[in-house]
Amino acid sequence: MAGIVVFIRSMHALGDQLVGYPLLYQLHQQYPNHRVTVVAHDPVGNYYTQLPWVHQFVHATMAAQKYRSIAKDTEIIIALHHSSELYSLLGAIKRIPVRLGFKNKRATDFLWTHRLPKDINQYIGLANLQLLGQLHPFDTGQAARHSMAWLASQKNTPVEHTDVVFMVGGGAGAFKRWGIANYTALAQRLQHHLGPNTTFTCILGPAETSELAQLQQINTPHLRLMVSRPLAEIADLCLNAKLIVANDCGPSHIAQNTGTPYVGLFNEPNPEWFWQRPNTRAVTPPQGTIDIQSVSIECVEAACCNALKNISNESKTAMVA
C-alpha cells in the first residue's frame, strides 16, 4: 500500500487539530487505498488515532525522526507548517514524487511540486483544503461539512437538537469570553427575530465552572446546557442548528466546519481562525480596544441577523438535507 505523510503544525490545542480534520477526510476520499501517516511535533496522537482516515501517528521532535517517518513507499507528503524549510528539504532528499506545501518566501519554496501562497488573512482550515486542492480541485465547504458529519455519526447517545448554539467558553482565558450575561441577553433579543419558542443550547467545557454556575442559577426554560460532552455530540448539535454564536474556542472550529450560519466573537481581529463565508460574521471590539466585554449585544444581534439573511447555497442545501 502506497503512503501519504502529513506533517501537521506544531501546536497542541484542540482547535489546532480540528482545522486539519477536513483535509484528512478529503485525502481519504481522493486516495482511499493509500496509507496515511500523521506526523506531529507535539504528543497529540489521541486526536488522530480515532480517525478512520489515519493509519498511523508519529510523534517526532527531531529532524532525524521526521526523516524516518517518511517510508520508502511514500508517494505524497503534505506539510501544513507555514514557515519551515525542513519539510520541503526532507521531501526532496527522499525524492518523494508529490510534495505539497505553503509558499511563504522561504529559500526552499521551489522544492514543492505543488504549492499555495500563504495568506495570513485566510482561515487556516480553508488554506489546508486549498493546498490539497492543488492536486485535484474539490468543494472545500462540502469536504469540511462531510468530515463533521462523520464525526457526528460517532456519537453514542442521542443529542437533543436546538435552534441556536452558544459556545461560551474560551480555554485561553477570560479575555476571550464574552460573558454569560451578554449571551442570555442576546438569547432574548434573538427570540424576537426567530420566535418565542426558539431553543438555545450553551456548550461548556471543564474550564467554564463559573459560567456553568451562572447558567444553573438563571435556569431559563429555553436555555439548555451541554457540559463536557464528546466532540461527536457537539458536531451533531452544530450540524442541526440554525445559528451558532461562539467565542474564540476549540469547539468553534467544529461549528465553522459545519457551514451552519455562524457569528464568531474575538477580542481582536484574528482572520486565520475565522472562516469568512456569506453566512458568517466576525465581531470584534470597537477600534482601539481589545476588551471583548466592550462588544455590544446590539452589535452581535445585528451580526446574527446578517448571517441568517446571507445563507450560502451550500448551507441551504445542507439544511434541506
Wavefront OBJ file of the C-alpha trace (Angstrom):
o trace
v 0.000 0.000 0.000
v 1.458 3.355 -1.049
v 1.827 6.004 1.617
v 0.961 9.636 2.270
v 2.660 11.586 5.059
v 1.039 14.700 6.542
v 3.174 16.962 8.720
v 0.757 18.941 10.881
v 1.572 22.263 12.543
v 3.419 22.174 15.870
v 0.507 23.195 18.066
v -1.238 21.308 20.868
v -4.638 22.994 21.369
v -7.925 21.387 20.290
v -8.646 23.977 17.611
v -5.255 23.409 16.018
v -6.193 19.771 15.456
v -9.779 20.332 14.310
v -8.726 22.589 11.424
v -6.871 19.596 9.969
v -9.753 17.105 10.090
v -11.371 18.199 6.797
v -8.079 17.796 4.925
v -7.569 14.281 6.297
v -11.158 13.389 5.408
v -10.784 14.661 1.841
v -7.418 12.968 1.478
v -9.104 9.652 2.191
v -11.818 10.392 -0.380
v -9.220 11.061 -3.077
v -6.775 8.316 -2.089
v -8.808 5.579 -0.370
v -6.169 2.925 -0.988
v -3.231 4.880 0.439
v -1.851 4.588 3.966
v -1.941 7.981 5.721
v 0.608 8.840 8.409
v 0.233 11.985 10.513
v 3.462 13.382 11.966
v 3.458 15.981 14.749
v 5.989 17.729 16.945
v 3.577 17.589 19.896
v 2.094 14.445 21.533
v -1.411 14.864 20.096
v -1.938 11.364 18.741
v -5.208 10.864 20.637
v -6.858 13.357 18.268
v -5.862 11.341 15.197
v -5.729 7.632 16.044
v -9.540 7.621 16.365
v -9.969 8.759 12.759
v -10.535 6.080 10.085
v -8.647 8.291 7.614
v -5.396 7.989 9.601
v -3.462 4.723 9.718
v -0.551 5.841 11.881
v 0.500 8.723 14.125
v 4.157 9.572 14.681
v 5.361 11.886 17.439
v 8.612 13.330 16.112
v 10.513 16.146 17.800
v 13.827 15.805 15.960
v 14.599 16.264 12.265
v 16.004 12.725 12.110
v 12.743 11.302 13.469
v 10.756 13.241 10.896
v 13.056 11.961 8.162
v 12.483 8.365 9.272
v 8.714 8.884 9.346
v 8.753 9.099 5.538
v 8.633 5.456 4.459
v 10.165 4.227 1.204
v 6.755 3.674 -0.390
v 5.586 7.253 0.313
v 4.147 8.899 -2.796
v 2.874 12.175 -1.333
v 3.947 14.433 1.511
v 1.887 17.388 2.713
v 3.327 19.983 5.088
v 0.825 22.180 6.911
v 3.596 24.219 8.540
v 3.653 27.802 7.328
v 7.286 28.798 7.502
v 9.723 25.889 7.771
v 12.300 24.839 5.198
v 12.736 21.429 6.825
v 9.783 19.621 5.263
v 10.430 20.592 1.669
v 14.047 19.524 2.163
v 13.023 16.170 3.616
v 10.684 15.522 0.703
v 13.338 16.424 -1.842
v 16.036 14.337 -0.153
v 13.680 11.362 -0.025
v 12.739 12.017 -3.676
v 9.018 11.931 -2.949
v 7.161 12.329 -6.280
v 4.447 14.695 -4.988
v 5.288 17.353 -2.385
v 2.698 19.890 -1.183
v 3.476 22.909 0.962
v 2.852 26.600 1.501
v 4.841 29.179 -0.416
v 5.957 31.712 2.172
v 9.071 33.469 0.842
v 11.349 30.683 2.048
v 14.545 29.683 0.275
v 13.237 26.168 -0.342
v 9.780 27.061 -1.694
v 10.879 25.869 -5.137
v 11.222 22.294 -3.846
v 7.455 21.858 -3.572
v 5.896 20.211 -6.619
v 2.564 21.802 -5.646
v 2.412 24.972 -3.592
v -0.054 27.550 -2.317
v 0.910 31.112 -1.300
v 0.418 31.532 2.440
v -2.179 34.186 3.283
v -2.300 35.161 6.965
v -5.756 36.654 6.400
v -7.254 33.298 5.425
v -8.815 30.701 7.725
v -6.232 28.016 8.435
v -8.623 25.128 7.788
v -9.600 26.543 4.400
v -5.947 27.081 3.476
v -5.240 23.427 4.279
v -8.029 22.324 1.953
v -6.962 24.666 -0.823
v -3.432 23.312 -0.569
v -4.750 19.796 -1.149
v -6.876 21.192 -3.967
v -3.695 21.950 -5.894
v -3.711 18.231 -6.755
v -7.394 17.729 -7.562
v -9.998 20.512 -7.192
v -12.951 19.816 -4.887
v -15.650 21.653 -2.940
v -13.898 22.799 0.233
v -17.116 23.621 2.089
v -18.636 20.222 1.434
v -15.422 18.453 2.437
v -15.427 20.289 5.763
v -19.107 19.580 6.431
v -18.806 15.911 5.493
v -15.887 15.474 7.877
v -18.058 16.841 10.683
v -20.936 14.584 9.617
v -18.630 11.606 10.081
v -17.614 12.920 13.499
v -21.277 13.327 14.472
v -22.008 9.757 13.367
v -19.696 8.515 16.134
v -21.944 9.727 18.959
v -23.017 7.047 21.428
v -26.167 8.739 22.699
v -28.944 10.755 21.011
v -28.493 14.528 21.017
v -31.370 16.910 21.687
v -31.220 19.350 18.799
v -31.584 23.082 19.214
v -32.188 26.216 17.153
v -29.242 28.276 18.375
v -25.915 27.114 19.789
v -23.881 29.312 22.126
v -20.227 28.383 22.683
v -19.492 30.426 25.783
v -16.022 29.100 26.656
v -12.515 30.106 25.763
v -9.761 27.905 27.088
v -7.109 30.599 26.728
v -8.734 32.711 29.444
v -11.390 35.245 30.366
v -10.132 37.725 27.763
v -11.757 35.529 25.100
v -15.127 35.082 26.846
v -17.946 37.452 26.028
v -19.808 36.609 29.241
v -22.974 34.782 30.281
v -24.953 37.972 30.931
v -24.336 39.028 27.347
v -25.317 35.648 25.931
v -28.560 35.441 27.910
v -29.493 38.973 26.849
v -28.713 38.025 23.244
v -30.999 34.999 23.539
v -33.908 37.248 24.496
v -33.252 39.506 21.523
v -32.959 36.590 19.100
v -36.352 35.308 20.203
v -37.845 38.492 18.746
v -36.379 37.512 15.357
v -36.694 33.715 15.444
v -39.832 33.282 17.536
v -40.703 32.953 21.246
v -40.229 29.179 21.211
v -36.665 29.345 19.909
v -34.397 26.973 21.818
v -30.802 27.666 22.825
v -28.031 25.334 23.951
v -24.877 26.529 25.711
v -21.768 24.401 25.231
v -19.341 24.436 28.149
v -16.125 22.598 28.919
v -14.368 21.711 32.179
v -12.765 25.176 32.395
v -16.113 27.012 32.424
v -17.108 26.331 36.058
v -18.064 29.940 36.728
v -20.162 30.149 33.567
v -21.883 26.879 34.439
v -22.794 28.131 37.906
v -24.261 31.318 36.444
v -26.354 29.417 33.917
v -27.624 26.958 36.510
v -28.702 29.864 38.676
v -30.555 31.531 35.801
v -32.385 28.287 34.905
v -34.140 29.630 31.786
v -36.572 27.100 30.186
v -35.421 27.704 26.603
v -31.723 27.589 27.534
v -30.246 24.088 27.701
v -26.759 23.112 28.817
v -24.274 20.742 27.187
v -21.393 20.263 29.601
v -18.117 18.464 28.819
v -19.643 16.305 26.107
v -17.766 14.375 23.372
v -16.842 16.136 20.138
v -19.233 13.849 18.252
v -22.225 15.218 20.157
v -21.088 18.804 19.623
v -20.756 18.138 15.890
v -24.263 16.659 15.727
v -25.694 19.658 17.575
v -23.968 22.135 15.249
v -24.969 20.320 12.065
v -28.635 20.596 13.005
v -28.695 24.150 14.382
v -29.983 27.251 12.607
v -27.329 29.566 14.060
v -24.145 29.333 16.121
v -22.597 32.134 18.173
v -19.179 31.376 19.620
v -16.220 32.802 21.441
v -12.787 32.004 20.013
v -12.506 28.464 21.412
v -11.615 24.948 20.248
v -15.165 23.712 19.537
v -15.793 26.811 17.403
v -13.895 25.026 14.630
v -16.419 22.206 14.670
v -19.061 24.897 14.242
v -17.243 26.614 11.388
v -16.591 23.355 9.560
v -20.310 22.516 9.501
v -21.162 25.554 7.374
v -24.055 26.487 9.675
v -24.674 30.270 9.910
v -22.026 31.432 12.343
v -21.039 34.505 14.345
v -17.572 34.488 15.893
v -16.641 36.789 18.769
v -12.997 37.849 19.076
v -11.126 40.173 21.418
v -9.162 41.348 18.359
v -9.215 40.576 14.610
v -7.954 37.041 14.025
v -8.707 36.074 10.404
v -6.627 32.878 10.499
v -9.174 31.443 12.934
v -12.351 32.669 11.228
v -13.823 31.121 8.068
v -15.248 34.048 6.136
v -18.341 32.997 4.162
v -21.574 34.705 3.090
v -23.351 33.279 6.162
v -20.677 34.098 8.758
v -19.747 37.251 10.638
v -16.784 38.109 12.862
v -17.384 40.608 15.657
v -14.561 42.440 17.434
v -14.423 45.283 19.989
v -14.579 48.897 18.799
v -11.384 50.175 17.245
v -8.733 50.994 19.812
v -9.620 48.333 22.373
v -9.140 44.577 22.817
v -11.702 44.207 25.615
v -14.261 41.658 24.423
v -16.702 42.963 27.048
v -16.912 46.186 25.039
v -18.678 44.302 22.235
v -22.313 45.365 22.461
v -25.259 42.999 22.464
v -26.800 45.089 19.683
v -23.732 44.573 17.509
v -23.839 40.794 17.938
v -27.597 40.771 17.360
v -27.102 42.591 14.052
v -24.350 40.170 13.059
v -26.661 37.222 13.750
v -29.410 38.703 11.608
v -26.981 39.362 8.760
v -25.567 35.838 8.935
v -29.062 34.377 8.744
v -30.026 36.638 5.833
v -26.962 35.637 3.835
v -27.164 31.859 3.988
v -24.917 30.441 1.263
v -26.200 27.940 -1.285
v -24.035 25.343 0.434
v -25.827 25.864 3.746
v -29.264 25.911 2.130
v -28.545 22.542 0.554
v -27.217 21.183 3.827
v -30.255 22.403 5.795
v -32.641 20.798 3.307
v -30.698 17.533 3.522
l 1 2 3 4 5 6 7 8 9 10 11 12 13 14 15 16 17 18 19 20 21 22 23 24 25 26 27 28 29 30 31 32 33 34 35 36 37 38 39 40 41 42 43 44 45 46 47 48 49 50 51 52 53 54 55 56 57 58 59 60 61 62 63 64 65 66 67 68 69 70 71 72 73 74 75 76 77 78 79 80 81 82 83 84 85 86 87 88 89 90 91 92 93 94 95 96 97 98 99 100 101 102 103 104 105 106 107 108 109 110 111 112 113 114 115 116 117 118 119 120 121 122 123 124 125 126 127 128 129 130 131 132 133 134 135 136 137 138 139 140 141 142 143 144 145 146 147 148 149 150 151 152 153 154 155 156 157 158 159 160 161 162 163 164 165 166 167 168 169 170 171 172 173 174 175 176 177 178 179 180 181 182 183 184 185 186 187 188 189 190 191 192 193 194 195 196 197 198 199 200 201 202 203 204 205 206 207 208 209 210 211 212 213 214 215 216 217 218 219 220 221 222 223 224 225 226 227 228 229 230 231 232 233 234 235 236 237 238 239 240 241 242 243 244 245 246 247 248 249 250 251 252 253 254 255 256 257 258 259 260 261 262 263 264 265 266 267 268 269 270 271 272 273 274 275 276 277 278 279 280 281 282 283 284 285 286 287 288 289 290 291 292 293 294 295 296 297 298 299 300 301 302 303 304 305 306 307 308 309 310 311 312 313 314 315 316 317 318 319 320 321
